[in-house]
Amino acid sequence: MWQATTIMMDGELMPFADARLHPLSLAVTYATTVFEGLRAYHLPKEGKFALFRLDEHMRRLQVGMKLLRMERTYDTAYMRECLTRLIHANKPDDDVYVRLLVYVSGTGLMATTGPVGFTAAAMPREKSKFVDTGMSLGVSSWSRLADNASPPRIKSTANYHNARLTQLQAKSDGYDGALMLTPQGKVSEAPIACFFMVRDGKLITPSKASNILESITRDTILTLYEEMTGEKAEERDVDRSELYFAEEAFVCGTGQEIVPVASIDRLPVGDGSVGPLTRKLRRRYFDVVRGLTPDHAGWRTLV
Ligand SMILES: Cc1ncc(COP(=O)(O)O)c(C=O)c1O
């Protein structure tokens, strides 16, 4: 696997190990950071790399910067140029996972809004080891953050305290991962991925009002499903007990991609194997991200 050699801070490339941020910056003390995880897929036909849905990732990041009232923001054209330079500098020979963090790098009191800085890293990322077997998920006793407390809709570092507590509990309870419920007891999402299930042959996912990150992969799957079946998936409140009726389930995200769920609370999902719709959606997803099909070219930004 290739290695990340070069990182970028505020537009400057430097050796990966040389990146520095002050420990008293607001980014560290108050988690005043918004970030994105993107993938640049290797396109075998073109022999090039393409960032998947860069515009949508940048739009989410921009809303995050606005909500955190950062005193400066970055536009998509500038970040595209930065990420292109970063990826080329690392000379990847396979898919790239990009982490882009924007933060208040200044020190000061809690309401400090600048100076603002950013770090971008391009790294290899191993594929999930649960793709063929499916994951075991446990419903967490930690609730998902409430929108009027720490909005999960934006990708702020602060939100991952909640996600991490959930993941740590799941691991110590012997599960591969967790599923979180809203404070009202409806299904929300996994700590680093959104959740889909199939019931009576129909694809269902918790709505955007279920305290989820507005996931770009979730949106991609909703679009691809509608194109494949001519039907819209159901985006709605999902009760916990519906989980046990599911014929198939999977989690999705840029980092996770599409990972089947084999059991929830140690009860099998369907017959516990990877379901046919999950397989079909995975195949179509990889055709699209790798440009093996000409459609959705607008989702692939060549770098
Ligand atoms: C909490 C959470 N939900 C969902 C996702 C999936 O989001 P996306 O598809 O935009 O990567 C992520 C990805 O990092 C996440 O951290």
The ligand as a MOL file (V3000), in Angstrom:
LIG
                    3D

  0  0  0     0  0            999 V3000
M  V30 BEGIN CTAB
M  V30 COUNTS 16 16 0 0 0
M  V30 BEGIN ATOM
M  V30 1 C -21.6310 10.3130 11.7460 0
M  V30 2 C -21.4930 10.0640 10.2870 0
M  V30 3 N -22.5980 9.7770 9.5930 0
M  V30 4 C -22.5430 9.5440 8.2600 0
M  V30 5 C -21.3430 9.6000 7.5830 0
M  V30 6 C -21.3230 9.4110 6.1020 0
M  V30 7 O -21.1820 10.6830 5.5010 0
M  V30 8 P -20.6240 10.8240 4.0370 0
M  V30 9 O -21.4110 9.8980 3.2040 0
M  V30 10 O -20.8850 12.2490 3.6590 0
M  V30 11 O -19.1960 10.4760 4.0740 0
M  V30 12 C -20.1840 9.8880 8.2650 0
M  V30 13 C -18.9260 9.9460 7.5300 0
M  V30 14 O -17.9050 10.2830 7.9800 0
M  V30 15 C -20.2460 10.1300 9.6560 0
M  V30 16 O -19.1540 10.4250 10.3470 0
M  V30 END ATOM
M  V30 BEGIN BOND
M  V30 1 1 1 2
M  V30 2 1 2 3
M  V30 3 2 2 15
M  V30 4 2 3 4
M  V30 5 1 4 5
M  V30 6 1 5 6
M  V30 7 2 5 12
M  V30 8 1 6 7
M  V30 9 1 7 8
M  V30 10 2 8 9
M  V30 11 1 8 10
M  V30 12 1 8 11
M  V30 13 1 12 13
M  V30 14 1 12 15
M  V30 15 2 13 14
M  V30 16 1 15 16
M  V30 END BOND
M  V30 END CTAB
M  END
